[in-house]
Amino acid sequence: MSLAYYPGCTLKTKARNLEEPAVASMEVLGFKLEEISRWNCCGAVYSLAEDDLIHQVAPVRNLIRVKEQGKNELVTLCAFCLNTLKRANLLMKENTEKRDTINSFMNEEIDYSGEVKVVHLLEVLRDEIGWEALSQKVKLPLRELKIAPYYGCTLLRPREVAIDNVENPTILREFLKALGATPIDFPESTRCCGSYQIINNPDDISEYAQAILNSALSHGTEALVLTCPLCDYNLGRGQKELTNKQSGLREMPLFYFTQLLALALGLGPQVCHFELNYGSPESLLRKKNLLS
Amino acid sequence: MSVTISPKRLRREFIRKVKELSGQDLQLCYQCGMCSGNCPAAANMDISPRQIIELARLGLEDEIANSKTVWICASCLACAVNCPRGFDLSKVMEAIRLLTLRKNIDHIRPENISPQERCELPQIAMVSGLRKFTG
């Protein structure tokens, strides 16, 4: 089965370790992630100002590409893209006045009114494949691997685009269980990493990273599982800085969920690109006999 | 903090613009402080998220303009999902930022980001950051 897929900018460069294992894993699960043609940057953040419609054009144009190709669902991997596309889609569905303005501005395109459903790959795994069916496809159970889910913000907020319960999400916990790993809950799993403040207040980011990483470590985790390339950068960079400063913080591997999926499905380390990860994931995996 | 409230200092135009850009009814807030309590960046702000709402509806533009709070907010929406009144503070923060940025006053200069950091940053950091901090 073919799924319309939107990669976004970061997955083609810095976060190839998020995309490549996803494409390979979905193939094994019987789905082809088919990149939509002529996609453009989604704008990364949703425009919060009422009068700012020009920044809605970029995400809506991507949704029009999907509709043109006769698809009614769009799969994303990057949590930022999911949020921006899903919120823009909701605007086109619910606000008729703004929808008309945007449609008439883009008069060279077909009209769009929110017909496409924007989903995250985790939702495909949960709702279209199911945790039970997924666990049956696992060839290398991630036994004895204690991993804490880190959701960040954009998968869960605002409420109307959340892929799971806003206060108490379980989707990553269920995902880890299906792969045979041991999920570790910690209270900071939905706390913001500082996001785009990295280009304005990098010192604050290290502070936020320290609070999140220390909390995860104190709950007995050996690694974090992420969905967002910006969380990865902020926590990874923060971790590097803190360990260099000898703050007492222990280095901890940061994985993308798709890397764990590929590994558990028996696809081997080649598609995972662990060399792009923070926190030496390969040494932990070797220790657990998950990597030869 | 202490602020002087008087009709002379009230900026009706500022209140109108914040309401128009944010689409939020500033009178909805009953100052319970859930926004400040849930904000992961509140400790680094000089004026708390709850106080921003109060100052905005009193039209105290100068206090807000001199504060670094809106430039520390990361739009993580922890305030919005926890507000018992359904008030979206992230939209008010955005409105206040835009009132500065739209005067062609950028908050950051891309050339001040070190070349090494520029190479390492994921694209979404650059795109989102430059959208939030430049006009």
Interface residues (C-beta under 8 A of the other chain):
Chain A: G8 C9 T10 T13 K14 A15 C41 G43 A44 V45 L48 A49 E50 D51 D52 H55 C78 F80 C153 L156 R157 P158 R159 V166 R191 C192 G194 S195 Y196 Q197 I198 I199 N200 N201 P202 D204 E207 Y208 A211 P229 L230 D232 Y233 R237
Chain B: E20 L21 S22 G23 P40 A41 N44 W71 I72 A74 S75 C76 L77 A78 A80 V81 D88 S90 K91 E94 A95 L98 H107 I108 I113 E117 E120 L121 P122 Q123 I124 A125 M126 V127 S128 G129 L130 R131 K132 F133
